[in-house]
Amino acid sequence: MSTIIVCSKDLIGEPKLKVNPLCGYIYNNDGMFLEHIPGSEDVYLAKPNTYTLNQKKTTKYLYSETPRYLQISHSDFTYISGVLSHEDSSSFEAAAAVTQTTFNAVAFLKKINDKQANLTVKQQAKYASAILKTSFSSVFPKKSLDDKSITNEAKNARKALIHVLLGNRDYSNGAVRWDGIDFADKGPEHIKVKREGGISLTKQLWRQFVDCCDFSTKGQLKYGKKETKEVILAKFPFGKNLGEVKKKIPNTQMVTRDLIEIGNPLKKKDKKTGKDIIAGYIILNKAVAVVGKQIYWAPYEDYQNNKTLKYNWKWYFGKSFI
């Protein structure tokens, strides 16, 4: 086997092919760390069936094909996979969804703040690492993932990050936010419903999400008020009369058999009095997927009132993370 390896880079940060000993951190498609050869913080992906153990032991493996350069530093790779492994890495799909959502949030933040939608993958990874250090992720403590860890969660987290870096399928369906079991516990009282822009939620996704939550042998949610599944499902009263629903959830804008939409008031100053008045109701969060134990939200940019009231999406996250 040959050792034609990527080692040095050109001036714009892309790898330059060169016959040279491999230097950097190498992983395989399954999220397993293969080896680190000192000399670089670069990260590479070895294709299946292209590496074998090196009997001379100068390196752990020999590579028949040049490992693929991944546009991310090793420090960002281990930090992102470390934090998100604790969000949800119960399966590859769950880890891929939460990882992609983080990258989607970066792209959305850059678009609304800088009108700069064409970030390189390496720039996206750098920003993704940065926002995970903020309240964007509630994981605590936040730690980088040890390359030596071979748990299923660790491998899923690495595999998912590689999947996203390569631009593969978006399991989050375009989401930029997620919620876990606390959303099932709080329902209409959740902060996303009451103060973070309101929600558009289908009955199908609500039921799918509740079904994925953890319940005890007594049939009670393993969180908060420990209610039964039947009680939790009824928190969003699909199919009820709008007037009746408004008595319990005042800001409800629409309710059908399959959909409920709950808004938040958008206040603007009255031109005559100078006082704040409710100009109308916006809905900023649209449920778009349930993967693993999380429900995922995309910006509801097509909601007519958001356009009519000229909502400023720069306020969507409440603060600038990047």
C-alpha positions in Angstrom: 0.0 0.0 0.0 1.2 3.5 -0.7 1.3 6.4 1.7 0.3 9.3 -0.6 -1.2 11.5 2.0 -2.6 15.1 2.4 -0.4 17.0 4.7 0.2 20.7 3.7 -2.3 23.3 2.6 -2.3 26.1 0.1 -3.0 29.7 0.9 -6.8 29.5 0.9 -6.9 26.6 3.4 -7.7 23.8 1.0 -5.5 20.6 1.1 -2.7 20.3 -1.3 -1.7 16.8 -2.4 1.8 15.9 -1.5 3.8 12.7 -1.0 4.5 13.1 2.6 3.8 11.2 5.9 0.3 11.8 7.1 -0.1 14.4 9.8 -3.4 15.0 11.6 -6.4 13.3 13.2 -7.9 10.4 11.2 -11.4 8.9 11.7 -13.5 6.4 9.8 -17.1 6.5 8.5 -18.4 4.9 11.7 -17.1 7.7 14.0 -14.1 5.7 15.3 -10.9 7.5 15.9 -8.1 5.7 14.0 -4.9 7.6 14.9 -3.2 11.0 15.4 0.1 11.6 13.6 1.7 14.7 15.0 2.3 17.8 12.8 -1.2 19.1 12.2 -4.6 19.9 13.7 -6.3 18.9 10.5 -9.0 16.2 10.5 -9.4 13.5 7.9 -11.8 10.8 6.9 -10.4 7.4 5.8 -12.7 5.6 3.4 -13.8 2.1 4.1 -11.4 -0.7 3.0 -8.6 1.8 2.3 -6.5 1.2 5.4 -4.7 -1.7 7.0 -2.5 -2.1 10.1 1.0 -1.0 9.6 3.3 -3.9 10.6 6.3 -1.6 10.9 4.5 0.5 13.5 5.8 3.9 12.3 2.1 4.7 12.1 -0.8 2.6 13.2 -2.2 2.3 9.7 -1.2 2.4 6.0 -3.6 4.0 3.6 -4.2 3.0 -0.1 -6.1 6.2 -0.8 -5.6 9.7 0.4 -7.9 10.2 3.4 -10.5 12.9 2.7 -9.8 16.3 4.2 -12.6 17.6 6.5 -13.0 21.3 6.8 -12.8 21.6 10.5 -10.1 21.9 13.1 -9.6 19.1 15.6 -10.5 21.3 18.5 -13.8 22.3 16.9 -14.4 18.6 15.9 -14.1 17.3 19.4 -15.9 20.2 21.1 -19.0 20.1 18.8 -19.2 16.3 19.0 -18.7 16.4 22.7 -21.5 18.9 23.5 -24.0 17.4 21.1 -23.3 13.9 22.2 -25.1 15.0 25.4 -28.0 16.6 23.6 -29.1 13.4 21.8 -26.7 10.8 20.4 -28.9 7.8 21.2 -28.9 7.0 17.5 -27.0 8.2 14.4 -30.1 9.9 13.1 -30.7 11.7 16.4 -27.2 13.0 16.5 -27.2 14.0 12.8 -30.4 16.0 13.4 -29.1 18.0 16.4 -25.8 18.6 14.7 -27.3 19.8 11.4 -29.7 22.1 13.4 -26.6 23.8 15.0 -25.1 24.4 11.5 -28.5 25.6 10.2 -28.7 28.0 13.1 -25.3 29.4 12.1 -26.3 29.9 8.5 -29.6 31.6 9.5 -27.9 33.9 12.0 -25.3 35.0 9.4 -28.1 35.5 6.9 -30.2 37.7 9.1 -27.3 39.7 10.6 -24.8 40.0 7.8 -26.7 38.9 4.7 -23.8 36.5 4.2 -25.2 33.1 3.4 -22.2 31.6 1.7 -20.0 30.6 4.6 -17.4 27.9 3.9 -17.9 24.7 5.8 -14.9 25.5 8.0 -16.3 28.9 8.9 -19.7 27.2 9.7 -17.9 24.7 12.0 -16.0 27.5 13.8 -19.3 29.4 14.4 -21.1 26.2 15.4 -18.4 25.6 18.1 -18.8 29.2 19.3 -22.6 29.1 19.6 -22.5 25.8 21.5 -20.5 27.6 24.2 -23.6 29.9 24.8 -27.1 29.3 26.0 -28.0 27.9 22.6 -27.2 24.5 24.1 -28.3 23.8 27.7 -25.8 20.9 28.2 -23.7 21.3 31.3 -20.8 20.9 31.8 -19.7 21.3 28.2 -16.7 19.2 27.3 -14.8 18.1 24.2 -15.2 14.5 23.3 -12.2 12.3 24.1 -10.9 10.6 21.0 -10.4 7.5 23.1 -14.1 7.2 23.8 -15.7 4.3 21.9 -19.2 4.3 23.4 -22.1 4.2 20.9 -23.0 7.8 21.8 -19.5 9.0 21.1 -19.3 7.2 17.8 -22.8 8.5 16.8 -21.8 12.0 17.6 -18.6 11.9 15.5 -20.3 10.1 12.7 -23.1 12.7 12.7 -20.7 15.6 12.6 -18.8 14.0 9.7 -22.2 13.5 7.9 -23.0 17.2 8.3 -19.5 18.3 7.2 -19.9 16.3 4.0 -23.2 18.1 3.2 -25.3 15.0 3.4 -29.0 14.6 4.2 -30.5 17.1 6.7 -32.4 15.0 9.2 -33.7 18.1 11.0 -35.6 19.2 7.9 -34.2 22.7 8.0 -34.6 23.3 11.7 -32.6 25.9 13.7 -33.8 25.0 17.2 -34.9 22.0 19.2 -36.7 21.1 22.4 -36.7 18.0 24.5 -38.8 16.4 27.2 -39.5 19.8 28.9 -41.7 20.7 26.0 -43.9 17.7 26.7 -44.0 18.6 30.3 -44.9 22.3 29.9 -46.9 22.2 26.7 -48.6 25.6 26.1 -46.8 27.0 29.1 -43.4 26.4 27.5 -41.3 29.5 26.9 -41.2 28.9 23.1 -45.0 29.1 23.1 -45.4 32.0 25.5 -42.4 34.3 24.9 -40.2 33.1 22.1 -42.4 33.7 19.2 -45.2 31.2 19.4 -45.6 27.9 17.5 -47.2 26.1 14.6 -47.6 22.5 15.5 -49.2 19.6 13.7 -51.0 16.8 15.6 -48.9 14.2 13.8 -45.6 15.7 15.1 -47.0 16.3 18.6 -48.1 12.7 18.9 -44.8 11.4 17.5 -42.8 13.6 19.9 -44.8 12.5 23.0 -44.5 8.9 21.9 -40.7 9.3 21.9 -40.5 10.7 25.5 -39.5 8.6 28.4 -42.3 7.3 30.6 -42.0 5.2 33.8 -43.4 1.8 34.3 -46.4 3.6 35.9 -47.0 5.4 32.6 -45.8 8.8 33.9 -43.5 11.2 32.2 -40.0 11.0 33.6 -39.8 14.7 34.1 -41.6 17.6 35.8 -45.2 16.9 36.8 -44.9 13.3 35.8 -48.2 13.2 34.0 -49.6 10.4 31.9 -49.3 10.3 28.1 -53.1 10.9 27.7 -52.9 14.1 29.9 -49.8 15.3 27.9 -51.4 14.7 24.5 -54.5 16.7 25.5 -52.4 19.8 26.3 -52.8 20.9 22.7 -56.5 20.5 22.0 -56.6 19.7 18.2 -60.0 19.7 16.7 -61.7 21.9 19.3 -63.6 25.1 18.7 -61.3 28.1 18.4 -63.3 30.1 20.9 -63.2 27.3 23.4 -59.4 26.8 23.0 -58.8 30.5 23.5 -60.2 30.3 27.0 -57.3 28.1 28.0 -54.7 29.3 25.5 -55.6 33.0 24.8 -53.1 33.6 22.0 -54.3 30.7 19.8 -54.7 32.0 16.2 -55.9 28.8 14.5 -56.9 25.3 15.5 -58.0 22.5 13.2 -58.2 18.8 13.5 -54.5 18.5 12.5 -53.0 21.9 13.3 -52.7 24.4 16.1 -51.0 27.8 15.8 -50.3 29.9 18.9 -49.0 33.4 18.5 -47.1 36.1 20.5 -48.2 39.7 20.4 -45.9 42.1 18.5 -45.9 45.5 20.1 -45.2 48.7 18.2 -45.5 52.4 19.2 -48.7 54.2 18.3 -47.8 57.1 16.1 -50.4 59.4 17.8 -49.9 58.5 21.5 -46.4 57.1 21.5 -47.5 54.2 23.6 -46.9 50.6 22.9 -49.8 48.8 21.3 -50.3 45.3 20.0 -50.0 45.5 16.3 -50.8 41.9 15.7 -49.7 38.4 16.5 -46.6 36.7 15.0 -45.7 33.0 14.9 -42.0 32.4 14.6 -41.5 28.6 15.2 -42.8 25.9 12.9 -42.4 22.3 14.0 -40.7 20.5 11.1 -39.4 17.2 12.5 -39.2 14.8 15.4 -36.0 12.7 15.6 -34.8 10.7 18.6 -36.2 12.5 21.7 -36.3 16.0 20.3 -38.8 18.1 18.4 -37.3 20.5 15.8 -38.3 24.0 14.8 -37.6 26.0 11.7 -38.2 29.8 11.3 -41.8 30.3 10.1 -40.8 32.8 7.5 -43.8 32.2 5.3 -46.4 33.1 8.0 -48.3 36.0 6.6 -48.5 38.1 9.8 -44.7 37.9 10.1 -44.5 39.6 6.7 -47.4 42.0 7.2 -46.0 43.2 10.5 -42.5 43.3 9.1 -41.0 41.2 11.9 -37.3 41.8 12.3 -35.7 38.3 12.3 -32.6 39.7 14.0 -34.5 39.3 17.2 -35.4 35.7 16.6 -32.8 34.2 19.0 -33.1 37.0 21.5 -29.4 37.7 21.3 -26.6 37.5 18.7 -24.7 34.3 19.2 -22.1 35.0 16.5 
